[in-house]
Amino acid sequence: MSVTPEDRQARLGCVILKLFPTIMQSILKGYTNPRGLRVKFQLKDIRTTLTLSETSLMEHLPNIEDFTVELCYKILRYENLIIEPACKWGNIPHDTEVEISDDIQRIINLTNEVISKECGDISEIYYNEFLEKTKDVTKRVDGHLQQDTCFKVFTTTSSLDINPADILQELALVQKVNVSAGSPSTKGWGLYPDKGDIKLGDDVERMRNYRNQTAHRTNISIDKNEFENYFDHFRNIGRRMDLNFFRKTNYEETIILHKTCRMDIQMQIKYENALKELENIKLRFERTPIKFYWGDSFDKSLVHLRSIMQDEKGKGRPKVRLQIIFQSEADVERTIDILNSLKDEINEGLSGIQFIVAKKGCIVLNVDLKLDMLETDERLQSVLALFMAKILEHMMTSIAESIDIVMILVEEYQVWNKTNAESVSLHFDVEADLFETDDKMEKELKQISESFCKHFNGSGTNSNITASLLPLSLETTEEAFGQAQSPIKYNLPVSVTLQKQLNIRLSENESLFMSGCIKMYNTLVLTDASYNKRLIICKVDGTGIHLIPLSHKPDYITKVDSNTVAVSCIYDRTILIINISTGDISSKINISCDCHGISYDANNLYVVAGDRTIRVIDMTGNSIRVVPIPLHYAFDIAVQRDRLVYIDTKAIYFCSLDGNLMWKFENEKYKSLRHVTSDDEGNVYVTDRNTNTVVVVSDDAKHYREILTESDGLNKPFGIHFDKRENVLLVNNFNEEKVFLFDIKRNVK
């Protein structure tokens, strides 16, 4: 047993200096290939900022024996190799949260605790609790990686004969490195820092706060003093950021340039056009203590919806989705948690409006509003005031004299932008006698145009609209009729309905990392990419669960026939051909590099390889051809008709079978694409982990729609598969047991 505080501090320092780096290095090896990491580093494709010492360590790849805890953490987190812990990075995991990322956060927390404590603060009780926590971490990590390395090093480290003076001197150096590398904000995330708080985390919190202030302003007018004040703060943040990153950046200079640079004509026109599109947010009504604001687009949508109600009785549109954004709120994280936990209590007694979810970004409430609540201003104001009164009852923070909120309509409406140069083609069936005279024709066209203007949502209604009539074809042959009935260029789903939600619960102590999924008639197959290394098989109703254990960790999956699947095992560089009826592995195909997404078509497998190619191989592993791709890393792939569709984290690429890029879809919002599938119309469906969404994109990449969101149950969605036979979309969350089946409805041609 340790006797002196110095001895206890030195023992814990030995854990930090010797054991924790070993654990983090083991995790890093388990989640990436050091040789592949070296290639990314040489290509300058590392997403995080490295210090000079970390850069030096990276130059010695594939050797990672000297990698620090901080460097391993940066790579694992910012290269998206692991899922964020349940508590979010920078916080304290609950005792019940025992995933690998939770234990990485524990290692970081334990490290920071020891290096921030004075020698006299390390009591015998703290010392023993620290070692017990560390022992539990080593056992869980070993179990996850299927090894015993970490616990052996823990046992060895605990019994080492050490020189306390040497360890404490080395520990002091670690403390200095940690301070310069930055830490969470002084007052904690979500709380605005004081003027004297100037750590890296404090400036990150300031940037978040300034972003929210700007994005959700109720007043777009900024006077000169406010403008100068903003840029003074921006410059100070930029200067401190430059110092934090050893002056390898030039943020302050960039900020000064943005403030003072002269706009060229094109830039001036761009911003003038942007100003014309500003929301013009105004105070619309007030029910103390709340002031309700909304902009022109909300007003236009009200007009549009009310015309629908009057003319079509709102058929097929019983609800609309609304966002309510609080302009200022002190304890954002806590308030969001409270509101989400009290969803049923808030909705109790409400009619016409339903609370769905509260999100970050100030405080953003998503609600469903019955269409008839929009019928008059009085009804809208009444239901909103009643709803906000219920919300304020459950907000456990002090209420200011007045609260500003902004209303935004989330639901999509087709807006015809007058600056858009593309034409809109309208097709009508018209009785022939209406063209008998010019007067008849003019009268009919006038009625058509009046009908369209009536249903505009307000965009462009004060501008001149030019229409051209194309020559009429009076052919009556079947061929001509077929041409007239040819389908529109894209056919995105018009509705997505939840058919079933399954909870794949195996046991209380087992963790699932469901990375891929497919539906084979009445059977679902899921890949469990945890240390369990297995396929999970069940019926579409969730019954009949059984497991197929594997020798490699499965990641991506594709259907070969009614009984056979092909599974790629990324870092084992292996493809397994598996009979799901018998559980037998019929063949194993070795690939010379990492293998990611996989798709089966016409007796061939299309495999996304780690060497910037797509490998086309037959079912025995013989190479058919190699298709180069213009990316450092692609992830998933779908073979669609006569072309390839593959993704990286930020974009969808539509290519011919020989690799020539045809179209590319990219949207600033979606930066964490994970898996891809397609339907028989050519539409492409992708999961985005960070936004908790499923997005569908048309086959020409010009149109898209967000069809599933967090309110549909998505929480870090990963696997996705479209069953073309039944028009059913299968989606699974990554580290939850939830699997969803959605019925997809499209326009009948």
Residue pairs with C-beta under 8 A, 6 or more apart in sequence:
1 124
2 8
2 11
2 124
2 127
5 119
5 120
5 122
5 123
6 119
6 164
6 168
7 164
8 122
8 123
8 124
8 127
9 114
9 117
9 119
9 122
9 164
9 168
9 171
10 162
10 164
10 165
10 167
10 168
10 171
11 127
11 158
11 162
12 114
12 122
12 127
12 130
13 114
13 167
13 168
13 170
13 171
14 157
14 160
14 162
14 167
15 114
15 130
15 131
15 134
15 154
15 157
16 69
16 110
16 111
16 114
16 115
16 171
16 174
17 167
17 170
17 171
17 174
18 153
18 157
19 134
19 138
19 150
19 153
19 154
19 157
20 69
20 107
20 110
20 111
21 67
21 68
21 69
21 72
22 149
22 150
22 153
23 107
23 137
23 138
23 141
23 150
23 153
24 67
24 68
24 69
24 72
24 73
24 76
24 104
24 107
25 64
25 65
25 67
25 72
26 141
26 145
26 147
26 149
26 150
27 72
27 76
27 82
27 100
27 104
27 141
27 145
28 34
28 64
28 67
28 72
28 75
28 76
28 81
29 64
30 144
30 145
31 76
31 81
31 82
31 571
32 75
32 79
32 81
32 571
33 571
33 594
34 61
34 62
34 63
34 64
35 61
35 62
36 593
36 594
36 610
37 61
37 62
37 75
38 58
38 61
38 62
40 46
40 79
40 632
40 633
41 58
41 59
41 61
43 632
45 632
45 633
46 58
46 75
46 78
46 79
47 78
47 79
48 74
48 75
48 77
48 78
48 79
49 245
49 248
49 249
50 58
50 71
50 74
51 181
51 246
52 246
53 177
54 68
54 70
54 71
54 74
57 64
57 66
57 67
57 68
57 71
58 71
60 66
64 72
68 177
69 107
69 108
69 111
70 177
70 178
70 181
73 104
73 108
75 81
76 82
76 104
77 84
77 89
80 649
80 672
82 100
82 101
82 104
83 99
83 101
83 513
83 716
83 734
83 735
84 101
85 91
85 93
85 97
85 99
85 101
85 102
85 104
85 105
86 93
86 94
86 97
86 99
86 102
87 93
87 94
87 97
87 102
87 105
89 105
90 105
90 184
90 189
90 201
91 105
91 189
92 105
92 109
93 102
93 103
93 105
93 106
98 140
98 511
99 511
99 735
100 140
100 141
100 144
103 137
103 140
103 141
106 133
106 137
107 137
110 130
110 133
110 134
111 178
112 178
112 183
113 130
114 122
114 130
114 171
115 171
115 174
115 175
115 178
116 175
119 168
131 158
134 154
135 151
135 154
137 150
138 150
138 151
138 153
138 154
139 150
139 151
141 150
142 148
142 149
142 150
142 151
143 531
144 511
144 530
144 531
145 531
146 531
146 533
180 244
181 200
182 199
182 200
182 201
182 244
183 199
183 200
183 201
184 201
185 191
185 193
185 197
185 199
185 201
185 202
185 204
185 205
186 193
186 194
186 197
186 199
186 201
186 202
187 193
187 194
187 197
189 201
189 205
189 333
190 205
190 331
190 332
190 333
190 334
191 205
191 330
191 331
192 205
192 206
192 209
193 202
193 205
193 206
198 240
200 240
200 241
200 244
203 237
203 240
203 241
206 233
206 237
207 237
210 230
210 233
210 234
212 361
212 362
215 361
216 325
216 327
216 361
216 362
216 406
217 281
217 327
218 281
218 283
218 293
218 327
218 404
218 406
219 281
220 278
220 279
220 280
220 281
222 230
231 255
231 259
234 255
235 252
235 255
235 256
237 251
238 251
238 252
238 253
238 254
238 255
239 251
239 252
241 249
241 251
241 252
242 249
242 250
242 251
242 252
263 271
273 419
279 295
279 296
279 297
280 295
280 296
281 293
281 294
281 295
281 406
282 293
282 294
282 295
283 291
283 292
283 293
284 292
284 293
284 294
284 407
285 292
285 377
285 381
286 292
287 381
287 385
287 388
288 402
289 392
289 399
289 400
289 401
289 402
289 403
290 385
290 388
290 392
290 402
290 403
290 404
290 405
291 402
291 403
291 404
291 405
292 381
292 384
292 405
292 407
293 404
293 405
293 406
293 407
294 406
294 407
294 408
295 406
295 408
296 458
297 409
297 458
298 407
298 408
298 409
299 458
300 457
300 458
300 459
301 409
301 411
301 413
301 457
302 374
302 380
303 457
303 458
304 413
304 455
304 456
304 457
304 458
305 320
305 371
305 374
306 374
306 375
307 454
307 455
308 314
308 317
308 371
308 455
309 371
309 372
309 374
309 375
311 454
311 455
314 371
314 372
317 371
318 370
318 371
319 354
319 368
319 369
319 370
319 371
320 368
320 369
320 371
320 374
320 409
320 410
320 411
321 356
321 366
321 367
321 368
321 369
321 409
321 410
321 411
322 366
322 367
322 368
322 369
322 407
322 408
322 409
322 410
323 364
323 365
323 366
323 367
323 407
323 408
323 409
323 410
324 364
324 365
324 367
324 388
324 405
324 406
324 407
325 361
325 362
325 363
325 364
325 365
325 405
325 406
325 407
325 408
326 362
326 363
326 364
326 365
326 403
326 404
326 405
327 362
327 403
327 404
327 405
327 406
328 362
328 400
328 403
328 404
329 335
329 362
329 363
329 397
330 397
330 398
331 396
331 397
332 360
332 362
332 363
333 360
334 396
334 397
335 358
335 363
335 395
335 396
335 397
336 358
336 359
336 360
336 363
338 394
338 395
338 396
339 346
339 355
339 358
339 363
339 365
339 391
339 394
339 395
340 357
340 358
342 394
343 355
343 357
345 394
346 355
346 390
346 391
346 394
347 354
347 355
349 390
350 386
350 387
350 390
351 370
352 369
352 370
352 372
352 373
352 379
352 383
353 367
353 368
353 369
353 370
353 373
353 383
353 384
353 386
353 387
354 367
354 368
354 369
355 365
355 366
355 367
355 387
355 391
356 366
356 367
356 368
356 711
357 365
357 366
357 710
357 711
358 364
358 365
358 366
359 365
359 366
359 710
365 391
366 410
366 711
367 387
369 383
372 379
373 379
373 380
373 383
374 380
384 407
388 405
392 399
412 705
413 457
414 457
415 457
415 459
416 424
416 456
416 459
416 460
417 459
417 460
418 459
418 460
418 463
428 448
430 444
433 440
434 440
434 441
434 444
435 441
435 472
449 465
449 467
453 461
473 480
473 484
485 749
487 749
489 698
489 700
490 681
490 683
490 698
490 699
490 700
490 702
490 703
491 681
491 683
491 698
491 746
491 747
491 749
492 683
492 696
492 698
492 703
492 704
492 705
492 746
493 683
493 696
493 705
493 707
493 744
493 745
493 746
494 745
494 746
494 747
495 744
495 745
496 707
496 708
496 729
496 742
496 743
496 744
496 745
497 742
497 743
497 745
498 712
498 713
498 740
498 741
498 742
498 743
499 728
499 741
499 742
499 743
500 540
500 541
500 542
500 740
500 741
501 713
501 738
501 739
501 740
501 741
502 524
502 538
502 541
502 542
502 738
502 739
502 740
502 741
503 542
503 737
503 738
503 739
504 512
504 514
504 526
504 536
504 538
504 542
504 545
504 737
504 738
504 739
505 737
506 512
506 536
506 545
506 547
510 530
510 532
511 530
511 735
512 528
512 530
512 532
512 536
512 735
512 736
512 737
513 528
513 529
513 530
513 734
513 735
514 526
514 527
514 528
514 529
514 536
514 718
514 719
514 732
514 733
514 734
514 735
514 739
515 527
515 528
515 529
515 554
515 555
515 556
515 718
515 719
515 734
516 526
516 527
516 554
516 555
516 556
516 557
516 567
516 675
516 718
516 719
517 524
517 525
517 526
517 527
517 557
517 719
517 720
517 721
517 730
517 731
517 732
517 739
518 524
518 525
518 557
518 558
518 559
518 565
518 721
518 730
519 525
519 540
519 721
519 723
519 728
519 730
519 741
520 559
520 562
520 565
520 580
521 562
521 725
522 539
522 540
523 537
523 538
523 539
523 540
523 580
524 537
524 538
524 539
524 540
524 730
524 739
525 535
525 536
525 537
525 557
525 565
525 580
526 535
526 536
526 537
526 538
526 719
526 732
526 739
527 535
527 536
527 554
527 555
527 556
527 557
527 567
527 719
528 534
528 535
528 536
528 554
529 553
529 554
529 555
530 553
531 553
532 549
533 549
533 550
533 551
533 552
533 553
533 554
534 547
534 548
534 549
534 550
534 554
535 547
535 548
535 550
535 554
535 557
535 565
535 567
535 578
535 580
536 545
536 547
537 544
537 545
537 546
537 547
537 548
537 580
538 544
538 545
538 546
540 741
542 739
548 578
548 580
548 583
550 567
550 569
550 576
550 578
550 585
552 569
552 572
552 574
552 576
553 569
553 570
553 571
553 572
554 567
554 568
554 569
554 576
555 567
555 568
555 569
555 570
555 596
556 567
556 568
556 570
556 596
556 597
556 598
556 636
556 675
557 565
557 566
557 567
557 568
557 598
557 719
558 565
558 566
558 598
558 599
558 600
558 605
559 565
559 600
560 566
560 577
560 600
560 619
563 579
563 580
563 581
564 577
564 578
564 579
564 580
564 586
565 577
565 578
565 580
566 575
566 576
566 577
566 578
566 598
566 600
566 605
567 575
567 576
567 578
567 598
568 574
568 575
568 595
568 596
568 597
568 598
568 607
569 575
569 576
569 595
570 594
570 595
570 596
571 594
573 590
573 591
573 592
573 593
573 594
573 595
574 588
574 589
574 590
574 591
574 595
575 588
575 589
575 590
575 591
575 595
575 598
575 605
575 607
575 621
576 585
576 587
576 588
576 589
577 585
577 586
577 587
577 588
577 589
577 619
578 584
578 585
578 586
579 585
579 586
587 619
587 620
587 621
589 605
589 617
589 620
589 621
590 621
591 607
591 609
591 615
592 611
593 609
593 610
593 611
594 609
594 610
595 607
595 608
595 609
595 610
595 615
596 607
596 608
596 609
596 610
596 633
596 634
596 635
596 636
597 607
597 608
597 634
597 635
597 636
597 637
597 646
597 647
597 675
597 676
598 605
598 606
598 607
598 608
598 637
599 605
599 606
599 637
599 638
599 639
600 606
600 639
601 639
603 618
603 619
604 616
604 617
604 618
604 619
604 624
605 616
605 617
605 618
605 619
606 614
606 615
606 616
606 637
606 639
606 644
607 614
607 615
607 616
607 617
607 637
608 614
608 634
608 635
608 636
608 637
608 646
609 615
610 633
612 628
612 629
612 630
612 631
612 632
612 633
613 626
613 627
613 628
613 629
614 626
614 627
614 629
614 634
614 637
614 644
614 646
614 659
615 623
615 626
615 627
616 623
616 624
616 625
616 626
616 627
617 623
617 624
618 624
627 644
627 655
627 657
627 658
627 659
628 659
629 646
629 653
629 655
629 659
630 661
631 648
631 653
633 648
634 646
634 647
634 648
634 653
635 646
635 647
635 648
635 649
635 673
635 674
635 675
636 646
636 647
636 674
636 675
636 676
637 644
637 645
637 646
637 647
637 676
638 644
638 645
638 646
638 676
638 677
638 678
638 684
639 645
640 678
640 682
640 684
640 699
641 682
642 656
642 657
643 654
643 655
643 656
643 657
643 662
644 653
644 654
644 655
644 656
644 657
644 659
645 652
645 653
645 654
645 655
645 676
645 678
645 684
646 652
646 653
646 655
646 676
647 653
647 673
647 675
647 676
647 686
648 673
649 671
649 672
649 673
650 666
650 670
650 671
650 673
651 664
651 665
651 666
651 673
652 664
652 665
652 666
652 673
652 676
652 684
652 686
652 697
652 701
653 661
653 663
653 664
654 661
654 662
654 663
654 664
654 665
654 684
654 699
654 701
655 661
655 662
656 662
663 700
663 701
663 702
664 701
665 684
665 697
665 701
665 704
667 695
667 704
669 691
670 686
670 688
670 691
670 693
670 695
671 688
671 690
672 688
672 689
672 690
672 691
673 686
673 687
673 688
674 686
674 687
674 688
674 689
674 717
674 718
674 719
675 686
675 687
675 718
675 719
675 720
676 684
676 685
676 686
676 720
677 684
677 685
677 720
677 721
677 722
677 729
678 684
678 685
678 722
679 685
679 722
679 724
679 727
679 744
680 724
681 699
681 746
682 698
682 699
683 696
683 697
683 698
683 699
684 696
684 697
684 699
685 694
685 695
685 696
685 697
685 707
685 720
685 722
685 729
686 694
686 695
686 697
686 720
687 693
687 694
687 714
687 717
687 718
687 719
687 720
687 731
688 694
688 695
688 717
689 716
689 717
689 718
689 734
691 709
692 709
692 710
692 714
692 715
692 716
692 717
693 706
693 708
693 709
693 710
693 714
693 717
694 706
694 707
694 708
694 714
694 717
694 720
694 729
694 731
695 704
695 705
695 706
695 707
696 704
696 705
696 707
697 703
697 704
698 704
708 714
708 717
708 731
708 742
712 740
713 733
713 738
713 740
714 731
714 733
714 740
715 733
715 736
715 738
716 733
716 734
716 735
716 736
717 731
717 732
717 733
717 734
718 732
718 733
718 734
719 730
719 731
719 732
720 729
720 730
720 731
720 732
721 729
721 730
722 728
722 729
722 730
722 744
723 729
723 730
727 743
727 744
727 745
727 746
728 741
728 742
728 743
728 744
729 741
729 742
729 744
730 739
730 740
730 741
730 742
731 739
731 740
731 742
732 738
732 739
732 740
733 739
